[in-house]
Amino acid sequence: MAESRGSLLAKSVQKHAGRAKEKILQNLGKVDRTADEIFDEHLQNFTRQQNAANRIQKEFNNYIRCIRAAQAASKSLLEAIGETYESQWTGHDLLYVQTQQIDMLWQDFSHKLADQVLLPLNTYQGQFPEMRKKIDKRGRKLVDFDSQRHSFQALQTNMKKRDDAKIAKGREQLEEAKRTYEMLNSELHDELPALYDSRILFYVTNLQSLFNAEHVFHSEASKIYGELEAVVDKLATDSQRGSYSLKKTNGSSLPRPAEKNSSPLIINNISPISSPHPEDLTQSPTKKDPPKNETTQLYANDPTPTTPPKSNSTPTTPVELVTPPAKTTPPEINGEATPDGKTPSQEPSAPANEKASINNAQNNKNVQELYDIPVGASTDNLPPGVLYRVKATYKYNREDVDELSFDVGEIIQVVEYDDPEEQEEGWLMGLKENTGEKGMFPANFTRPL
């Protein structure tokens, strides 16, 4: 066995040395080389085609990474806008729905680019390395053929030591080298032009998919942003009408004590007072009527702010001046009377179930913010350390050793990163339920369960 390996090694070294010698002699012009101008033209076209495919693949991979980064940035920005846009403002619910639609558009756009453009491009580019190996092999067999041809010519011209046996063996080796070279050369004469001609159909299909995905994304996104612009325009209109202005008070949330020889006024709206009550004419001449366009409002002893109106405008009712009966004294709170005659115990309070639902909603929001759990993900009955579960909506093949590959329909348990500093925007850490494999994966390839 050792002798067999040694023999193979010696033969390989001899073959490489013979090829190197032949190339040196050809470069020095000592011997001729077999020329094939048609093949040389095919080789130039192949090299140009391969370089173009490599560049497009490189730039498109970079474009996909930028699209995913833009998708993550858009999601973060719209989440910030949604948190800033207050719930009582007009179009709050519509804004939330439209921002979710934008995120779904980004996901669909990213998946189309990966499936319909990047994968066919990778398949197209994968043909070139194999073809390049075949071309290199053809080059080596051409050198072997030229070397055998020159050796046989030397045997024939050496008349002093003519050896018929060596000549016969040389002729046999030459024929074998010629057959091997011509077989590869003939295949490449057919395959290289066919590969070069296929570039047009590939680029037509690939670019149509790219441009169609871009067109659909930008058209749909334009419609959604138009709706969002209309929402903000409506908010601006309502704001100019004063729908969201804070109500002015007399400087205190508590009513002032009633003055002697004066009747408490109960004002049930913010419209200006148009005329004084006849009984006010009997008051001291130093007392002045409220100026026009001044808003006056007295509140009961209730620390809870008033609930903002649900409609976009506040209805207007006439000002009502009420004078209580002469012998009736309003109830007092620590020496101060309330304008509506009610004690604090008479004030209505929010139902207990409504407060409980508000507290539950706030608690759920805090949990989602703490763990960044998406809306719709269930956190019930999960193993320890599992934040939530997702289902693969698209197949993903990992591009690095720390990533996770999966097929459509596989269930992945989302867990926290071992090192929070390694977390990347748009990527999750998870465990495949069927195999237990752990690794990073893109969130936009899955949906929460």
Secondary structure, 3 states (H helix, E strand, C coil): CHHHHHHHHHHHHHHHHHHHHHHHHHHHCCCCCCCCHHHHHHHHHHHHHHHHHHHHHHHHHHHHHHHHHHHHHHHHHHHHHHHHCCCCCCCHHHHHHHHHHHHHHHHHHHHHHHHHHHHHHHHHHCHHHHHHHHHHHHHHHHHHHHHHHHHHHHHHHCCCCCCHHHHHHHHHHHHHHHHHHHHHHHHHHHHHHHHHHHHHHHHHHHHHHHHHHHHHHHHHHHHHHHHHHHHHHHHHHHHHCCCCCCCCCCCCCCCCCCCCCCCCCCCCCCCCCCCCCHHHHHCCCCCCCCCCCCCCCCCCCCCCCCCCCCCCCCCCCCCCCCCCCCCCCCCEECCEECCCCCCHHHCCCCCHHHHHHHHHHHHHHHHHHHHCCCCCCCCCCCCCCEEEEEEECCCECCCCCCECCECCCCEEEEECCCCHHHCCCCEEEEEECCCCCEEEEEHHHEEEC
